[in-house]
Amino acid sequence: MLGGDYAPKECTLGVRDFISKNNQAHLVLIGNESDIQKDLSDSELSRCTIVHTSDAIDMHEHPVKAMKEKPNASMNIGFSMLAKGDVDAFVSAGNTGVMLVGAAHIIKTIDGVLRPTIPSIVPKVNGQFGIMCDVGINADCKPENLNQFATLAYQYTKEIMGIANPRVALLNIGEEEGKGNILAQATYPLLKENQHINFIGNIEGRDLFTDNYDVVICDGFTGNIVLKLCESIYDVVVKERNLSDEFLLRFNHQLYGGVPVLGINKPVVVGHGISDASSFSGMLQVAEKMISTNILGNVSRFL
């Protein structure tokens, strides 16, 4: 409840929205008790347990150093509770570096997973969505990393997004099998032989907003550049030029809540620093669905 630029107000509003839509989940809210209580009704508080702390890790702090020096920070408490099994999932829009370090080193990866990864939603012109993976946590990758990202993203898209047999593509500079740099050329045959995904081949950058795929795989360096480009398109066209277009409006990341860290043992959902109430509610919904589908337990069978 202390993570994000607009905490705790938007966090609390997100909790209220989530509770109004979900009549089963019990929420553990980690933050300043008085701030949390003043914005929630008695009936809403009955659905929550408050763990009080006023210690937070700021966005600019070094992740490893902050985690060592601030043991009572809300994010440290959250990861500790998740590791001990006191909660089933952890959600935060706080320092992204801390979220990734905590996920990888406290919760740890699923047996067989070489590296965790983070996907991002990509809007399509037909109103649907695609998933791009990785988008920044793994700037340098090996072919076997991308192959695992494909399996993880395939299962996430199938279980959480409800697509029966997601089409998995490799982002490349051409559609032909022999195209691309050394990484792309070496990854292609691994994806082609992967029996746990529905690999459809290469797609180019011009295909990202079409319905030619459901999951697109790339290294984190490429994925992060694409992601930031999409965000800048929204900022320039919608915010600066004040143009309204149904498709371009869907580039607003606040519409999509947070994204999970895939490949770790328990659900961790990471939100953008400027998340609003709807984003926090969306993050909680993603976490709840990950728990109810047992996606992490199921995906381990395919690695």
C-alpha positions in Angstrom: 0.0 0.0 0.0 3.1 2.3 0.0 4.2 1.4 -3.6 3.6 3.8 -6.5 3.5 7.5 -7.1 -0.1 7.9 -5.9 0.0 5.6 -2.8 -1.8 5.1 -0.6 -4.9 6.8 -2.0 -5.1 5.1 -5.4 -4.1 1.8 -3.8 -7.0 2.0 -1.4 -9.4 3.0 -4.1 -8.2 0.0 -6.1 -8.8 -2.3 -3.1 -12.4 -0.9 -2.9 -13.0 -1.6 -6.5 -11.6 -5.1 -6.3 -13.7 -6.0 -3.3 -16.8 -4.8 -5.0 -16.1 -7.3 -7.9 -14.8 -10.2 -5.9 -16.6 -11.8 -2.9 -14.0 -14.4 -2.0 -10.5 -13.1 -1.8 -9.1 -11.8 1.5 -6.6 -9.0 1.2 -3.5 -8.4 3.3 -2.7 -4.7 3.1 0.8 -3.7 4.1 1.2 0.0 4.9 0.2 2.8 7.3 -2.7 1.5 9.2 -4.4 4.9 9.9 -4.1 5.9 6.2 -5.7 2.6 5.1 -8.5 2.6 7.7 -9.7 6.1 6.9 -10.6 5.3 3.3 -12.2 1.9 3.8 -15.6 1.1 5.2 -16.2 -1.4 8.0 -17.5 -4.0 5.6 -14.5 -3.5 3.4 -12.1 -3.7 6.3 -13.7 -7.0 7.3 -12.3 -8.4 4.0 -8.8 -7.2 4.9 -6.0 -7.7 7.3 -3.7 -4.7 7.8 0.0 -5.2 8.5 1.3 -1.8 9.7 4.5 -0.2 8.6 5.4 3.3 7.5 8.8 2.2 6.1 8.9 2.3 2.3 11.5 1.8 -0.5 11.6 4.8 -2.8 11.6 4.5 -6.6 15.2 5.8 -6.9 16.8 3.5 -4.3 19.2 0.7 -5.3 17.2 -2.5 -5.0 19.7 -4.8 -3.2 21.0 -2.1 -0.9 17.5 -0.9 0.0 16.3 -4.5 0.7 19.2 -5.0 3.1 18.9 -1.6 4.9 15.1 -1.5 5.2 14.0 -4.9 6.6 10.6 -3.3 7.7 9.8 -1.8 4.3 6.4 -2.8 3.0 7.9 -4.6 0.0 10.3 -6.6 2.2 7.4 -7.6 4.4 5.4 -8.6 1.4 8.0 -10.9 0.0 8.7 -12.4 3.5 5.0 -13.2 3.9 4.8 -14.7 0.5 7.9 -16.9 1.0 6.5 -18.2 4.4 3.1 -18.9 2.9 1.3 -16.3 4.9 -0.1 -14.9 1.7 -0.8 -16.6 -1.7 0.4 -13.7 -4.0 2.1 -10.4 -3.7 1.1 -7.3 -5.7 2.9 -3.9 -5.7 3.5 -0.9 -7.9 6.7 0.0 -6.0 10.3 0.0 -7.0 10.4 -2.4 -10.0 14.0 -3.4 -9.3 13.0 -4.5 -5.8 10.1 -6.5 -7.2 12.4 -8.4 -9.6 15.2 -9.0 -7.1 12.6 -10.2 -4.5 10.9 -12.5 -7.0 14.1 -14.0 -8.2 16.1 -14.3 -5.0 13.5 -14.6 -2.2 10.7 -16.5 -4.0 13.1 -18.1 -6.5 12.5 -19.6 -9.9 10.5 -22.8 -10.7 12.8 -25.8 -11.0 14.2 -25.9 -14.5 13.6 -22.2 -15.2 16.9 -20.5 -16.2 15.5 -16.9 -15.8 12.2 -15.3 -14.8 10.6 -13.1 -17.4 8.0 -10.3 -17.7 5.4 -10.0 -20.5 3.5 -7.0 -21.6 0.1 -6.6 -23.3 0.1 -5.2 -26.8 -3.1 -3.8 -28.3 -4.2 -5.0 -31.7 -6.2 -3.1 -34.3 -9.1 -5.6 -34.2 -9.7 -4.9 -30.5 -7.9 -8.0 -29.2 -4.6 -8.2 -27.3 -1.2 -9.9 -27.8 1.5 -10.7 -25.3 5.2 -9.6 -25.8 7.9 -11.3 -23.8 10.5 -10.3 -22.6 10.1 -6.6 -22.1 13.2 -5.6 -20.1 14.2 -7.9 -17.3 16.6 -9.9 -19.6 18.5 -7.6 -21.9 20.9 -10.3 -23.0 19.5 -13.7 -23.8 20.5 -17.1 -25.1 18.3 -19.2 -27.4 17.3 -21.5 -24.5 16.1 -18.5 -22.5 13.8 -17.4 -25.4 12.5 -21.0 -25.7 11.5 -21.0 -22.1 9.9 -17.6 -22.3 7.8 -19.0 -25.1 6.5 -21.9 -22.9 5.8 -19.6 -19.9 4.1 -17.0 -22.0 2.1 -19.6 -23.9 0.7 -21.1 -20.6 0.0 -17.6 -19.2 -1.9 -16.6 -22.3 -3.9 -19.9 -22.3 -4.7 -20.0 -18.6 -5.1 -16.3 -17.7 -6.2 -14.8 -21.0 -8.4 -17.7 -22.0 -7.0 -18.3 -25.5 -7.3 -22.0 -26.3 -4.2 -22.6 -28.3 -2.1 -19.3 -28.5 -0.1 -18.7 -31.6 3.6 -18.1 -30.6 5.8 -16.1 -33.0 9.4 -14.9 -32.9 10.0 -11.2 -33.5 12.5 -10.9 -36.4 13.5 -8.8 -39.3 12.0 -11.1 -41.8 9.5 -14.0 -42.0 11.8 -16.6 -43.5 13.4 -19.2 -41.2 17.0 -18.1 -41.8 16.4 -14.4 -41.1 17.8 -12.4 -38.2 20.8 -12.2 -36.0 22.6 -15.1 -34.4 20.2 -15.2 -31.5 17.1 -15.3 -33.7 18.6 -17.9 -36.0 19.5 -20.2 -33.1 16.2 -19.7 -31.3 14.0 -20.6 -34.3 14.7 -24.3 -34.4 14.2 -24.6 -30.6 10.8 -23.0 -30.9 10.0 -25.2 -33.9 10.8 -28.3 -31.9 9.0 -27.2 -28.7 6.0 -29.5 -28.4 4.5 -27.4 -25.6 3.7 -24.4 -27.7 2.0 -23.5 -31.0 4.9 -22.0 -32.9 3.9 -20.2 -36.2 7.3 -18.8 -37.2 8.7 -15.3 -37.5 6.8 -12.1 -37.5 8.1 -8.6 -38.3 7.7 -5.3 -36.4 4.9 -4.3 -38.8 2.8 -7.3 -37.6 2.8 -6.3 -33.9 -0.6 -4.6 -34.0 -2.2 -7.2 -36.3 -4.0 -10.4 -35.4 -1.2 -12.6 -36.8 -0.1 -13.9 -33.4 -1.0 -14.2 -29.7 2.4 -14.4 -28.1 5.5 -12.7 -29.6 8.9 -13.7 -28.2 12.1 -11.4 -28.1 15.0 -10.6 -25.9 14.4 -8.0 -23.2 16.5 -5.3 -25.0 14.4 -5.4 -28.1 11.1 -5.8 -26.1 11.8 -2.8 -23.9 12.6 -0.6 -26.8 9.3 -1.6 -28.5 7.4 -1.1 -25.2 8.8 2.4 -24.6 8.1 3.3 -28.2 4.4 2.3 -27.8 4.2 4.4 -24.6 5.8 7.4 -26.4 3.3 7.1 -29.3 0.5 7.4 -26.7 2.1 10.4 -25.0 2.8 12.3 -28.2 -0.4 11.6 -30.1 -3.0 11.6 -27.2 -1.5 13.8 -24.5 0.6 16.3 -26.4 -1.4 16.6 -29.7 -4.7 16.0 -28.0 -5.9 13.6 -30.7 -8.5 10.9 -29.8 -8.5 7.6 -31.6 -10.0 4.4 -30.2 -6.9 2.3 -31.1 -4.3 4.7 -29.8 -6.2 5.2 -26.5 -5.6 1.5 -25.8 -1.8 2.3 -25.6 -2.5 3.8 -22.1 -0.8 1.3 -19.8 -3.0 2.3 -16.9 -5.8 0.3 -18.5 -4.1 -3.0 -18.0 -3.1 -3.1 -14.3 0.1 -5.0 -13.8 2.0 -7.9 -15.2 3.2 -11.1 -13.5 6.8 -12.2 -13.1 6.7 -15.6 -15.0 8.9 -18.5 -14.0 9.0 -18.1 -10.3 7.4 -20.3 -7.6 4.6 -18.0 -6.4 2.5 -15.2 -8.0 4.1 -11.8 -8.0 2.4 -9.0 -10.0 4.3 -5.8 -10.8 2.5 -2.5 -11.5 3.7 0.7 -13.1 4.8 3.5 -10.8 2.0 5.8 -11.9 -0.7 3.2 -11.4 -4.2 4.5 -10.5 -7.1 2.8 -8.8 -8.2 0.8 -11.9 -4.6 -0.4 -12.3 -4.4 -1.7 -8.7 -7.8 -3.4 -9.0 -6.5 -5.0 -12.3 -3.3 -6.2 -10.6 -5.3 -7.9 -7.8 -7.6 -9.6 -10.4 -4.5 -11.0 -12.2 -3.1 -12.3 -8.9 -6.4 -13.9 -8.0 -6.7 -15.6 -11.3 -3.1 -16.9 -11.1 -4.0 -18.5 -7.8 -7.3 -20.0 -8.8 -5.9 -21.5 -12.0 -2.7 -22.7 -10.3 -0.8 -21.6 -13.4 2.6 -21.8 -11.8 2.1 -25.4 -10.7 0.8 -26.4 -14.1 3.5 -24.7 -16.1 6.3 -26.6 -14.3 5.1 -29.8 -16.1 6.1 -28.3 -19.5 9.7 -27.2 -18.6 
